[in-house]
Amino acid sequence: MGEILVLVDHADGVVRKPALELLTLARRIGEPSAVVLGAGSAAADIAAKAAEFGAAKVYVADAAEFADQLVVPKVDALTQVAKAAGAAAVLVTSSGEGKEIAARVALRLGSGIITDAVDLEAGDGGPVATQSVFAASFQVKSKVSHGTPVITVKPNSTSPEAAPAAGAVENVTVEFTGNAAKVVARTPRVSSGRPELTEAAIVVSGGRGVGAATGFGVVEELADSLGAAVGASRAAVDAGWYPHSNQVGQTGKQVSPQLYVAAGISGAIQHRAGMQTSKTIVAINKDPEAPIFELVDYGVVGDLFAVLPQLTAEVKSRKG
């Protein structure tokens, strides 16, 4: 089987869950190898975690450029490792940065790219990716026909499964090309204590039906009881009720959690494009004709301000 490179996304010395999902998927199409960049003193722990989830090799590169410059140093490293290893495919998390890295790597390798895959399987001539297209109205299977396939995969596309492997560490020296935007200052983001929206296993979103910024209180209470992230529709964001960074939809973030709860969201196609690949969808809306009910697994016709507090109380009672 060919060597499948997985770019390991990490933060504060901890491997992000989507990277473990990629390693799990990589085992379906070849032999996984992890690529760990700019981890500093945490590289050994990250390499051990990657090995726990199936990485036969772990390529490690560390340099100031990874922290001081944007995107390009990671592109340099991943491209050079892919060429040296003769990789059969390269997998990257479908995030804003991940898709930019993947596109640049594909260009340098002279290869095709597939973005926002939700599943991978082995096929004749290379991996076959499943994608949701046309605002998630259809699913298609795609394959790169030329070069080393570079594929970005949406978080929560599979459940991480441990499969201990050798995890042999190989230190890599990268030749940087330069010409990258430099980081001149950093301001830590204030943590809400909730999961990252695009990585969360459960998302609770509010829309126009919450009525005002204060209306998101019941949405947040349910999210916190479930350990979920909070999302918002474009209508709620445009009204100034919730930050743009929490917008779910075609012009916001695309999520694919195990459970998506839509409260007071009508279900316009732009919103559906950002959440339709969720495994289980629950909607609460007082309009029985709301389009959101066309795609849900469970629907509740009712006032969200009556339904959500009851649901929150039930969740807390079962946990306690």
Backbone torsions as a table, in degrees:
resi	resn	phi	psi	omega
1	MET	NA	148.2	-179.4
2	GLY	-75.2	162.6	179.9
3	GLU	-84.3	123.9	-179.0
4	ILE	-106.1	113.8	-179.7
5	LEU	-82.7	134.3	177.1
6	VAL	-121.3	117.3	175.3
7	LEU	-76.4	117.2	-174.3
8	VAL	-85.9	114.6	176.5
9	ASP	-82.7	129.3	-178.5
10	HIS	-144.0	159.5	178.7
11	ALA	-151.2	133.6	179.5
12	ASP	52.8	38.0	175.8
13	GLY	78.7	8.2	-178.0
14	VAL	-119.3	135.6	178.0
15	VAL	-72.9	130.9	177.4
16	ARG	-74.9	147.6	-177.1
17	LYS	-55.7	-40.6	179.7
18	PRO	-58.0	-29.0	178.0
19	ALA	-67.9	-36.3	177.5
20	LEU	-69.1	-33.5	175.6
21	GLU	-64.9	-41.3	179.4
22	LEU	-62.5	-41.8	178.5
23	LEU	-63.2	-37.5	177.8
24	THR	-64.5	-45.0	178.8
25	LEU	-67.6	-35.9	-178.2
26	ALA	-60.5	-32.4	-179.3
27	ARG	-65.4	-20.9	179.0
28	ARG	-74.5	-25.0	-170.5
29	ILE	-118.3	-1.4	-180.0
30	GLY	168.9	-156.1	-180.0
31	GLU	-102.4	114.3	-175.2
32	PRO	-69.4	139.5	169.5
33	SER	-131.9	132.3	-178.4
34	ALA	-92.1	147.4	174.6
35	VAL	-120.1	115.5	-176.0
36	VAL	-113.1	117.9	-174.3
37	LEU	-120.7	133.2	172.9
38	GLY	63.4	33.9	-177.0
39	ALA	-90.8	-11.8	179.3
40	GLY	61.3	-135.2	-176.5
41	SER	-69.4	-13.9	-179.6
42	ALA	-85.5	-1.8	-174.4
43	ALA	-58.1	-39.9	-178.0
44	ALA	-64.3	-43.5	179.3
45	ASP	-66.6	-39.1	179.5
46	ILE	-66.7	-40.6	178.4
47	ALA	-62.4	-40.3	179.1
48	ALA	-64.4	-38.9	178.4
49	LYS	-66.2	-41.1	178.8
50	ALA	-62.9	-39.9	178.5
51	ALA	-64.2	-36.8	179.3
52	GLU	-60.5	-29.2	-177.7
53	PHE	-106.5	21.9	167.4
54	GLY	112.1	1.5	-178.4
55	ALA	-75.5	115.5	177.8
56	ALA	-73.9	-33.6	176.0
57	LYS	-129.2	153.3	174.5
58	VAL	-132.2	112.5	177.5
59	TYR	-87.9	123.7	-175.8
60	VAL	-119.5	128.2	175.1
61	ALA	-134.2	135.5	179.8
62	ASP	-138.5	133.3	178.7
63	ALA	-164.7	159.2	-178.8
64	ALA	-62.0	-28.4	-177.5
65	GLU	-58.3	-32.5	-177.8
66	PHE	-64.5	-31.0	179.5
67	ALA	-93.0	-30.8	-172.5
68	ASP	-89.5	-14.7	-177.9
69	GLN	-129.7	160.6	-176.8
70	LEU	-99.8	132.0	166.9
71	VAL	62.5	-56.7	-170.6
72	VAL	-55.6	-44.6	178.1
73	PRO	-57.9	-37.2	178.0
74	LYS	-68.8	-35.4	176.5
75	VAL	-64.9	-44.7	177.6
76	ASP	-55.6	-50.0	-175.5
77	ALA	-65.3	-49.1	-175.9
78	LEU	-64.9	-38.9	178.5
79	THR	-63.4	-45.6	-177.7
80	GLN	-66.5	-39.7	178.0
81	VAL	-65.9	-41.9	-179.3
82	ALA	-61.7	-41.9	-179.9
83	LYS	-68.2	-44.8	-177.8
84	ALA	-66.7	-35.8	-176.9
85	ALA	-84.7	-13.8	-174.2
86	GLY	61.9	44.1	-172.9
87	ALA	-57.5	143.0	176.8
88	ALA	-83.3	-21.9	177.5
89	ALA	-168.0	160.2	177.4
90	VAL	-127.8	126.6	-179.6
91	LEU	-113.1	135.5	-178.8
92	VAL	-137.5	146.9	177.1
93	THR	-67.1	138.6	178.4
94	SER	-79.2	81.1	171.8
95	SER	-122.9	176.8	178.0
96	GLY	-57.4	-51.4	179.1
97	GLU	-67.0	-41.8	-178.0
98	GLY	-58.9	-42.5	-178.8
99	LYS	-70.3	-32.6	176.5
100	GLU	-68.6	-42.9	177.0
101	ILE	-60.0	-47.1	-177.6
102	ALA	-60.9	-43.4	-179.2
103	ALA	-62.8	-43.1	-179.3
104	ARG	-68.3	-39.1	178.7
105	VAL	-64.7	-44.2	179.0
106	ALA	-59.3	-41.4	179.2
107	LEU	-62.5	-44.8	-178.8
108	ARG	-67.7	-32.2	179.9
109	LEU	-84.4	-8.2	-175.7
110	GLY	66.4	36.8	-173.3
111	SER	-118.1	169.0	173.5
112	GLY	-84.6	161.7	-179.8
113	ILE	-133.3	143.3	173.7
114	ILE	-123.0	128.0	-179.0
115	THR	-112.2	154.4	174.0
116	ASP	57.9	40.3	174.0
117	ALA	-67.9	149.8	176.9
118	VAL	-116.7	-3.2	176.9
119	ASP	-163.9	155.6	178.0
120	LEU	-135.7	145.3	174.3
121	GLU	-148.4	156.9	178.4
122	ALA	-73.7	144.9	178.6
123	GLY	-148.1	168.6	177.1
124	ASP	-65.0	123.7	178.0
125	GLY	83.6	7.9	176.6
126	GLY	136.8	173.3	-177.2
127	PRO	-65.9	147.4	176.8
128	VAL	-110.9	126.9	-177.9
129	ALA	-106.4	140.4	172.2
130	THR	-97.0	130.5	178.9
131	GLN	-126.6	150.2	170.2
132	SER	-99.0	123.9	-173.4
133	VAL	-125.7	171.4	-179.0
134	PHE	50.0	61.9	180.0
135	ALA	56.5	37.8	176.1
136	ALA	66.1	22.3	178.3
137	SER	-80.7	-23.1	-177.9
138	PHE	-136.5	154.8	170.8
139	GLN	-112.9	135.5	178.9
140	VAL	-129.1	156.8	173.4
141	LYS	-106.6	130.9	-175.0
142	SER	-127.8	152.8	178.8
143	LYS	-144.3	138.9	176.5
144	VAL	-77.5	128.9	-174.4
145	SER	-96.2	-9.4	-177.0
146	HIS	-143.2	131.9	175.2
147	GLY	80.7	-165.8	179.7
148	THR	-82.9	115.2	-178.4
149	PRO	-59.4	131.0	173.4
150	VAL	-114.3	120.7	-171.2
151	ILE	-129.6	129.2	171.6
152	THR	-101.0	139.8	-174.8
153	VAL	-122.3	133.7	179.5
154	LYS	-65.6	139.9	172.6
155	PRO	-57.5	151.6	179.6
156	ASN	68.4	22.1	177.4
157	SER	-77.7	-21.5	176.2
158	THR	-153.1	169.2	176.2
159	SER	-93.5	131.0	178.9
160	PRO	-61.6	133.8	179.1
161	GLU	-127.7	124.2	180.0
162	ALA	-68.9	141.9	176.7
163	ALA	-156.0	80.2	-171.7
164	PRO	-50.7	134.1	179.1
165	ALA	-133.4	179.6	-173.0
166	ALA	-62.5	-42.7	179.9
167	GLY	61.2	36.9	-179.6
168	ALA	-62.8	123.8	-176.0
169	VAL	-86.6	131.5	177.1
170	GLU	-126.0	113.7	179.6
171	ASN	-76.9	136.0	-174.7
172	VAL	-119.7	134.8	173.0
173	THR	-100.6	122.7	-174.1
174	VAL	-100.2	136.4	171.7
175	GLU	-93.4	110.0	-175.9
176	PHE	-85.1	140.2	-177.8
177	THR	-87.8	-15.3	-178.0
178	GLY	77.2	-159.2	178.1
179	ASN	58.1	34.1	178.3
180	ALA	-109.8	149.1	174.7
181	ALA	-63.7	136.9	-177.1
182	LYS	-99.0	145.6	175.7
183	VAL	-85.0	120.2	-177.5
184	VAL	-104.9	-17.8	178.3
185	ALA	-161.5	155.3	177.6
186	ARG	-133.2	138.2	174.5
187	THR	-124.9	112.4	-178.1
188	PRO	-58.5	136.4	177.2
189	ARG	-75.3	137.0	178.6
190	VAL	-70.4	123.4	-176.8
191	SER	-78.7	135.2	176.6
192	SER	-87.6	-11.4	-175.3
193	GLY	84.0	-2.4	179.4
194	ARG	-98.9	161.8	179.2
195	PRO	-64.5	157.8	172.7
196	GLU	-62.6	134.2	-172.6
197	LEU	-55.3	-47.8	-175.1
198	THR	-74.1	-12.9	-178.1
199	GLU	-108.1	-9.9	-172.6
200	ALA	-66.6	141.9	176.6
201	ALA	-77.2	-23.2	178.2
202	ILE	-133.1	134.4	177.1
203	VAL	-129.5	131.9	173.7
204	VAL	-115.3	120.3	-176.6
205	SER	-117.6	146.7	176.4
206	GLY	-116.3	151.1	-179.8
207	GLY	-128.9	-155.1	-177.6
208	ARG	-55.2	-29.5	-176.9
209	GLY	-65.6	-15.2	178.7
210	VAL	-72.7	-19.1	170.5
211	GLY	83.8	-29.9	-178.1
212	ALA	-169.0	171.0	179.4
213	ALA	-58.9	-37.7	-179.2
214	THR	-66.4	-23.0	179.9
215	GLY	-65.8	-19.8	179.0
216	PHE	-71.7	-7.3	178.7
217	GLY	-58.1	-44.0	-178.8
218	VAL	-71.1	-29.8	176.6
219	VAL	-67.3	-45.5	-179.4
220	GLU	-65.5	-38.0	179.7
221	GLU	-63.4	-42.4	177.5
222	LEU	-66.3	-42.9	179.3
223	ALA	-59.1	-44.4	-178.0
224	ASP	-67.2	-34.4	178.6
225	SER	-68.1	-27.6	-179.3
226	LEU	-95.8	-5.8	-173.9
227	GLY	68.9	36.9	-172.6
228	ALA	-105.7	166.5	171.4
229	ALA	-88.0	159.0	178.7
230	VAL	-108.7	129.9	176.4
231	GLY	-117.4	173.3	179.3
232	ALA	-148.5	151.2	175.9
233	SER	-81.0	167.3	179.5
234	ARG	-62.7	-37.3	-179.4
235	ALA	-60.1	-42.0	179.9
236	ALA	-68.8	-38.2	179.2
237	VAL	-68.8	-45.7	-179.9
238	ASP	-62.7	-28.3	178.2
239	ALA	-78.0	-7.2	179.8
240	GLY	82.6	16.5	-177.2
241	TRP	-83.8	-23.2	-178.3
242	TYR	-150.1	153.1	-175.8
243	PRO	-63.0	147.4	179.0
244	HIS	-60.9	-29.2	-179.1
245	SER	-63.5	-14.2	179.7
246	ASN	-102.4	5.8	-177.3
247	GLN	-72.5	131.7	176.0
248	VAL	-107.8	128.7	178.1
249	GLY	152.8	-174.1	-175.9
250	GLN	-61.9	-35.5	179.1
251	THR	-102.5	9.1	176.3
252	GLY	-121.2	-137.0	179.9
253	LYS	-96.7	146.3	176.3
254	GLN	-100.1	129.1	-177.6
255	VAL	-123.8	153.8	179.1
256	SER	-144.5	60.3	-176.4
257	PRO	-76.9	172.1	174.2
258	GLN	-70.0	-33.4	-179.8
259	LEU	-136.9	127.9	176.7
260	TYR	-123.3	123.6	179.2
261	VAL	-111.8	119.1	-179.4
262	ALA	-107.2	116.1	-177.8
263	ALA	-113.4	118.3	178.4
264	GLY	68.5	29.4	179.8
265	ILE	-113.9	125.3	-175.0
266	SER	-69.9	-33.6	179.0
267	GLY	99.9	37.3	175.4
268	ALA	-61.0	153.5	-174.5
269	ILE	-57.8	-32.2	179.9
270	GLN	-65.0	-36.5	178.0
271	HIS	-74.6	-42.1	-178.7
272	ARG	-59.9	-32.8	-179.8
273	ALA	-62.9	-22.7	-177.6
274	GLY	-95.0	-7.9	-174.7
275	MET	-142.0	2.0	-171.5
276	GLN	-68.1	-19.0	178.9
277	THR	-87.0	6.9	175.3
278	SER	-59.9	145.4	-175.1
279	LYS	-69.5	-44.8	177.7
280	THR	-131.3	130.5	-176.8
281	ILE	-120.5	130.2	177.8
282	VAL	-122.6	133.4	179.5
283	ALA	-125.4	141.4	173.6
284	ILE	-122.9	118.5	-178.4
285	ASN	-155.5	139.2	-178.6
286	LYS	-81.0	-8.4	176.9
287	ASP	-95.7	109.2	-177.6
288	PRO	-66.2	-15.1	-179.8
289	GLU	-96.6	5.8	-178.9
290	ALA	-59.7	133.8	-178.4
291	PRO	-57.1	-24.9	-178.0
292	ILE	-58.6	-29.3	-177.6
293	PHE	-69.6	-13.1	179.9
294	GLU	-70.6	-23.5	-174.7
295	LEU	-119.5	2.8	-174.7
296	VAL	-81.5	157.3	170.6
297	ASP	-86.2	-34.7	178.2
298	TYR	-138.9	132.4	179.2
299	GLY	-127.2	141.7	177.0
300	VAL	-123.5	119.5	175.5
301	VAL	-90.6	109.8	-177.2
302	GLY	176.8	173.9	179.9
303	ASP	-77.1	121.0	-177.0
304	LEU	-60.5	-28.2	-179.4
305	PHE	-74.3	-14.0	172.9
306	ALA	-97.0	-37.3	-174.5
307	VAL	-77.1	-47.7	-174.1
308	LEU	-62.4	-44.8	177.9
309	PRO	-60.0	-36.8	177.7
310	GLN	-65.8	-41.2	179.2
311	LEU	-65.2	-41.1	178.0
312	THR	-61.9	-44.3	179.7
313	ALA	-63.1	-39.4	179.5
314	GLU	-66.2	-42.3	178.4
315	VAL	-61.7	-45.8	-178.7
316	LYS	-64.5	-38.8	-179.1
317	SER	-66.0	-35.5	179.9
318	ARG	-75.6	-27.9	177.5
319	LYS	-78.0	-32.0	-172.8
320	GLY	-91.0	NA	NA
